[in-house]
Amino acid sequence: MKKQSVRILLLVLTLVCAMASVTSAAALPRVALIYTNNANTTYDTELDSCVLDNLNKTLSQHFEVVKNDTVVQKLADMGMTDLSMAERRDILNAVAGEECTYVICLSLEPFQRKEKITFFTQGIEMIATVPCKIIDVKNDRYIYNGKFVEKQSDSTWIGSVGNKSVALQALQKVNKGLNKILNEKMLVSK
């Protein structure tokens, strides 16, 4: 009889703990992520993975991150083909009904590439440009509205340097800047 009572008590305790974890996961504020990649490279999937994995890693502990491709189409239907040119009100109108707390708009622009040749080395320089808007939906205000511009270069004295490796390194610098803004502004205002 006592063993059965203990088992029932443990079962009830387990169910209560499981329900508490489900409700705490559902209570996370929701972030709508609007992302476009305009780089038009042969390695776009790696670029997307670099940006999106970084955002998920940074935000997933504090927010429910939802990548929203339908908003990009809604903005295009409204005549906004460039996310960096969209106004806050246009973005908020496009995400109306999505029940999100924050909106993050990122647009990866085409990389600028410069070749550098010296007497002993050959290299390239890549500049990554990523306009970014972070909007607090509840308070109808920008948390951040700017752009990240990061330069990375690499060279070798034998052979040549690939665009992809240097572009990904530049994008990692952008991720560092974005993480700094997210930690200083967004996670604090939560």
Backbone torsions as a table, in degrees:
resi	resn	phi	psi	omega
1	MET	NA	-44.2	179.6
2	LYS	-66.6	-39.5	179.2
3	LYS	-62.2	-40.0	179.9
4	GLN	-67.7	-38.7	178.0
5	SER	-65.0	-40.8	178.7
6	VAL	-65.2	-41.4	178.4
7	ARG	-63.2	-42.6	179.2
8	ILE	-65.1	-41.8	179.0
9	LEU	-62.6	-43.5	177.5
10	LEU	-64.3	-39.2	178.1
11	LEU	-64.1	-45.0	178.7
12	VAL	-63.3	-43.2	179.2
13	LEU	-62.5	-41.4	177.8
14	THR	-63.2	-43.3	178.7
15	LEU	-64.1	-40.4	178.6
16	VAL	-63.6	-43.7	178.2
17	CYS	-63.6	-41.5	178.8
18	ALA	-64.4	-42.1	179.1
19	MET	-67.1	-36.1	178.1
20	ALA	-65.2	-39.8	179.2
21	SER	-69.9	-35.1	177.7
22	VAL	-66.9	-44.0	-179.8
23	THR	-68.8	-33.1	178.1
24	SER	-71.2	-33.7	177.1
25	ALA	-69.4	-35.9	179.9
26	ALA	-74.4	-19.3	-177.0
27	ALA	-83.7	-3.0	-179.9
28	LEU	-66.8	137.4	174.5
29	PRO	-62.7	150.1	-175.0
30	ARG	-102.5	134.5	178.4
31	VAL	-115.4	122.1	174.5
32	ALA	-88.8	121.4	-179.9
33	LEU	-102.8	118.7	177.6
34	ILE	-111.8	113.2	-172.8
35	TYR	-132.2	132.6	172.8
36	THR	-128.7	146.3	177.5
37	ASN	-116.7	107.6	179.4
38	ASN	-103.5	13.1	-176.2
39	ALA	-69.2	-30.7	179.3
40	ASN	51.9	57.3	178.0
41	THR	-111.6	173.9	176.2
42	THR	-80.9	-8.8	-178.8
43	TYR	-119.6	37.4	179.6
44	ASP	-60.1	-36.5	-178.8
45	THR	-64.6	-36.9	177.1
46	GLU	-68.1	-38.5	177.7
47	LEU	-64.1	-45.8	179.0
48	ASP	-60.4	-44.3	-179.5
49	SER	-62.0	-40.9	180.0
50	CYS	-60.5	-46.1	-178.0
51	VAL	-72.5	-50.8	-173.9
52	LEU	-69.7	-38.5	177.4
53	ASP	-64.0	-39.5	177.8
54	ASN	-62.2	-45.1	179.9
55	LEU	-64.5	-43.9	178.5
56	ASN	-62.0	-41.0	179.9
57	LYS	-64.9	-41.8	-177.1
58	THR	-73.7	-38.9	-171.1
59	LEU	-99.7	-20.5	-169.3
60	SER	-63.2	-23.2	178.8
61	GLN	-75.8	-24.3	-174.3
62	HIS	-112.7	-19.4	-173.6
63	PHE	-140.1	158.8	167.8
64	GLU	-93.1	111.6	-175.7
65	VAL	-93.3	125.4	-179.0
66	VAL	-125.0	113.1	176.1
67	LYS	-75.7	126.8	-171.5
68	ASN	-120.9	97.6	179.4
69	ASP	-80.6	-21.9	-179.4
70	THR	-68.6	-28.0	178.9
71	VAL	-66.8	-37.4	177.4
72	VAL	-59.9	-41.9	178.3
73	GLN	-67.5	-39.7	177.3
74	LYS	-61.4	-42.9	178.0
75	LEU	-65.1	-39.2	177.4
76	ALA	-63.6	-38.9	177.4
77	ASP	-64.6	-27.8	177.9
78	MET	-85.0	-1.1	178.4
79	GLY	97.4	7.0	179.9
80	MET	-99.5	100.1	179.4
81	THR	-94.5	-14.0	179.9
82	ASP	-118.3	115.8	-178.3
83	LEU	-60.3	-32.4	-177.6
84	SER	-68.2	-20.4	-179.3
85	MET	-95.7	-7.7	-178.7
86	ALA	-72.0	137.4	178.1
87	GLU	-80.2	160.3	180.0
88	ARG	-58.3	-44.5	-178.0
89	ARG	-64.0	-38.3	177.7
90	ASP	-63.4	-42.3	179.6
91	ILE	-65.5	-45.6	-179.6
92	LEU	-64.5	-36.6	175.4
93	ASN	-64.6	-36.4	-179.0
94	ALA	-71.5	-30.1	179.6
95	VAL	-96.8	6.1	179.5
96	ALA	-57.9	134.2	-178.9
97	GLY	88.2	-3.9	-179.6
98	GLU	-84.2	-11.6	-179.6
99	GLU	52.5	58.6	177.5
100	CYS	-116.5	153.0	179.7
101	THR	-88.6	-38.9	-179.6
102	TYR	-132.2	156.4	174.0
103	VAL	-127.4	129.7	174.7
104	ILE	-115.4	121.3	177.0
105	CYS	-111.0	121.5	177.2
106	LEU	-128.0	138.0	177.8
107	SER	-135.2	115.8	178.9
108	LEU	-84.2	115.0	-178.0
109	GLU	-86.0	163.7	177.6
110	PRO	-59.6	142.1	-179.8
111	PHE	-74.1	146.2	172.2
112	GLN	-97.7	127.7	-175.4
113	ARG	-118.5	132.2	176.3
114	LYS	-129.6	136.7	176.6
115	GLU	-92.5	141.9	178.5
116	LYS	-126.4	121.3	-179.8
117	ILE	-126.5	126.1	173.9
118	THR	-117.0	-176.1	-179.5
119	PHE	-63.6	-35.8	-176.0
120	PHE	-106.2	-21.3	-173.1
121	THR	-129.9	161.1	173.8
122	GLN	-130.5	134.5	-178.3
123	GLY	-155.6	178.3	177.1
124	ILE	-135.7	159.5	175.9
125	GLU	-126.7	130.6	179.3
126	MET	-120.0	136.3	177.3
127	ILE	-116.1	121.0	177.8
128	ALA	-98.5	133.6	178.2
129	THR	-124.7	123.1	-178.3
130	VAL	-133.5	98.5	172.3
131	PRO	-66.1	141.5	-175.1
132	CYS	-139.9	135.2	173.8
133	LYS	-130.5	129.1	174.9
134	ILE	-120.4	121.3	-174.0
135	ILE	-118.7	131.7	171.5
136	ASP	-87.0	107.6	-173.8
137	VAL	-67.6	-42.6	-176.5
138	LYS	-61.3	-44.3	-177.8
139	ASN	-94.1	-0.5	178.0
140	ASP	52.3	54.4	-180.0
141	ARG	-147.1	157.1	174.1
142	TYR	-77.5	135.0	167.8
143	ILE	-90.2	-36.6	176.8
144	TYR	-151.4	138.0	175.5
145	ASN	-144.7	100.5	-177.7
146	GLY	-167.2	-161.6	178.9
147	LYS	-144.0	148.3	176.3
148	PHE	-103.0	126.1	177.2
149	VAL	-126.2	113.6	-177.4
150	GLU	-128.1	138.5	-179.2
151	LYS	-111.9	138.5	176.3
152	GLN	-137.0	139.1	177.3
153	SER	-133.8	157.3	178.3
154	ASP	-152.7	151.2	179.4
155	SER	-146.9	164.3	178.7
156	THR	-146.5	155.1	177.9
157	TRP	-99.1	-8.2	174.9
158	ILE	-129.1	131.0	177.1
159	GLY	78.2	-145.9	-179.5
160	SER	-141.8	164.1	-179.8
161	VAL	-99.6	138.7	-180.0
162	GLY	-83.4	148.1	178.7
163	ASN	-63.4	-41.1	-173.2
164	LYS	-59.8	-47.3	-176.9
165	SER	-63.8	-41.3	-179.1
166	VAL	-72.2	-38.2	177.8
167	ALA	-64.0	-41.8	178.3
168	LEU	-66.0	-35.7	176.3
169	GLN	-66.1	-40.3	177.0
170	ALA	-64.3	-39.5	179.3
171	LEU	-67.6	-32.3	174.7
172	GLN	-64.1	-35.6	175.0
173	LYS	-65.3	-39.7	176.2
174	VAL	-61.5	-43.5	178.6
175	ASN	-58.5	-40.3	178.2
176	LYS	-62.3	-44.9	178.2
177	GLY	-64.3	-40.8	179.0
178	LEU	-65.6	-42.9	178.0
179	ASN	-61.3	-38.4	178.3
180	LYS	-61.9	-45.2	179.1
181	ILE	-64.6	-44.4	-179.8
182	LEU	-61.6	-43.3	-179.4
183	ASN	-70.2	-37.8	-177.7
184	GLU	-78.5	-38.8	-171.8
185	LYS	-107.0	-48.9	-173.0
186	MET	-79.4	-47.3	-177.9
187	LEU	-68.9	-26.3	177.5
188	VAL	-76.2	-39.4	-177.0
189	SER	-76.2	-11.0	-179.7
190	LYS	-61.8	NA	NA
